[in-house]
């Protein structure tokens, strides 16, 4: 059975395309942001430089954060993968 990829927090740099992994900066600690109408951070598969890929699911979560201002997904017991606010 293959190992589960490790996920880490990445802050959005504020000016690159949200679907480009180079628009994110690795953050060793959990971001303090949660909700807000600007993209703050994502929780994504870790590589040595940045997130490995911004999947279609993650892109959907990002769009929902920008629309709703609420961390996504936001269902009961679900871990958010996209956060709004300021990193």
Secondary structure, DSSP 8 states (H G I E B T S, - for coil): ------EEEEEE-SSS-TT-GGGEEEESS--S----SSEEEEEEEB-SSSBS---HHHHHHHHHHHHHSS-BS-STT---SEEES--
